[in-house]
């Protein structure tokens, strides 16, 4: 059997100063690969005609959201609210997550980094989104911090982020 990867999963994005490779499990799933993860590692198979044999019932089951491509697992037997009753598999508990923005030396630089990560929204739009709770899990981001540290100049932001 040919072990060459299908062309649809060979796209690569280079990230400056990233010292390791990242594999996109959703991209593999979309290309009909089967990925199995356990504490020892990962194995990736051609999805078809590979068959798997499972000897136990699953302890959790979920589905893949058609809009986001993320896997979702129900936390309740009867889902009443998808935002609170379903767990996104690829979103870690904030207590367990590593947020590299803590390495930024000031709140100002953190706000400027977040502004770039959010796609450089207009200040008023960004504040409305923060009020709506869209950035609730972004540590140190608040309306007070945005009002104090975001000044709207892309040139200033570029200089601050390069320091």
Secondary structure, DSSP 8 states (H G I E B T S, - for coil): ------GGG------TT--S----HHHHHHTTEEEEEETTEEEEEETTT------S--S--EEE-TTT--EEEESSSS-S-HHHHEEETTS--TTT---GGGGSSSHHHHHHHHHHHTT---HHHHHHHHHTTTTTTSTT--HHHHHHH----HHHHHHHHH-
